[in-house]
């Protein structure tokens, strides 16, 4: 069953056309990897999917409903079902780790403070963050901030999770924790899109990998196909070839 | 040269229109958010404490100094004409109608307006505003509305306090420099200042509160780049809020005079 469908998405800033008709779909329970060079608009696609950015034209259908026509109030309900894990965590710096995680629960559920306390502690323990609940984000390492951000994004148990470079700049331990989390959530039937430059992570967790280049999706492959391919857009990107050379090769 | 001047003038004019349009839209959205649940009373309380209680020392120092200086100036000026006895009347009306609300407004524009703009601007730079939206909540409801309501409650109360402190400053200088008995000064204040004087001052401070909070939130939310823009937003807020306080004070005074004449 198709849960996400993006049709002919176009977006430009001033005179720069970032997206020139991006189209793809994601089926329920699938984890889709979105690759591309810096500045190709990968994160922009994720931001558009929850209405943080307005698109110029095209359709973004979540569970069959086009959300591009939604106003800010209507988008609030979409955002409770589609979680967005920010690249830098985007934690509220005036709140403790506990309050950051409790925030969505206090806003959108009728749980008692005791239930919220237990749920937050359980989530923190899943992310190996127990014992840090009363620290402010400023006293956490970058990796821990990312994990807290991810924990906050998934605490409402959303149907769809959009990961924006969740493993960028992390050490192997933190990378592994995040990969395991993505796989664990995938096993529960959560649909996800992973924007990343981290090829080992993409190959480890994604069901399908897509390449965004020059404002369009130029290639799609499964991790097995990418591993087996001797060359190709995704393989070349993985090997670090320059995009112009890639164009010539393909 | 003329072309450069014309371009600069049109850019400024455009930014002024942008400001008024943007703040109007923000105010409209804030009103609409006020009407929907949930109501963040704890956040409003927090803002009242931050804006009101924590600004008290600044207001005490500023308005007591203003009250003292005004009494001294009028005292010395009127002494030449034997009019020292009129000092309490002039000073008290000036403080209650004009100097109390305006100076409190200007001080709060500097302290709180700048604080609001830099805090919201920093949140925008670090994607915290986006995070509020991404978590299915409204930044206007969580960030803007508590600040507007908090300022609108705290500033009139601060003005009331500022008036009292300013008048006390006048009483002290009246006694020490002008030989006016505190009881005489005190009685003259109550003979002169009417409820209307107090109300106009408080109404002005309410308008100034709207100006300060909405300007701060507007410039804070507009921050898109880095820390440099946060600094620019802070400066713009203080400049714009101060100008608007002074300009709106003129028009409000004019309106109140016309209204008083009619009644």
Interface residues (C-beta under 8 A of the other chain):
Chain A: X47 X50 X51 X52 X72 X73 X75 X76 X77 X79 X80 X83 X84 X86 X88 X90 X91 X92 X93 X103 X104 X107 X108 X152 X153
Chain B: X38 X126 X127 X128 X130 X131 X133 X134 X135 X136 X137 X138
